[in-house]
Amino acid sequence: MPAKPTHDLAIKTGEYHDRETGQMKPRWLRIGTVIRHDDGGTSIKLDCLPVGIPDWEGWVNVFKREARDGAGTARGNGQRRPPAAAPAGEGFDDDIPF
């Protein structure tokens, strides 16, 4: 079996007010992945470095990886996907007069 991602690495970047529960919840930024190898070894793959994050104190949190859908996003996180934007230039089918 090849190396397998097992956990996500995330930092807390702030908080937001949950409209459904009325509670303040942490806002997380995923910065990488923990990968477990066949020989029992572990690697960390960083996707970004959290520089310039206000009030970041250097802590990185490790969360068990959730099941992913085809788009690579975690399922069941309670957040709605924004509507897809119209392709650029749509509605410009007429001839340009110059």
ABEGO torsion letter per residue (X at the ends): XBBBBABBBBBBAEBBBBAAAGBBBBBBBBAEBBBBBAAGBBBBBBABBBBGBBGBAGBBBBBBBBBBBAAGBBBGAGBBBBBBBBBBGBGBABBBAX
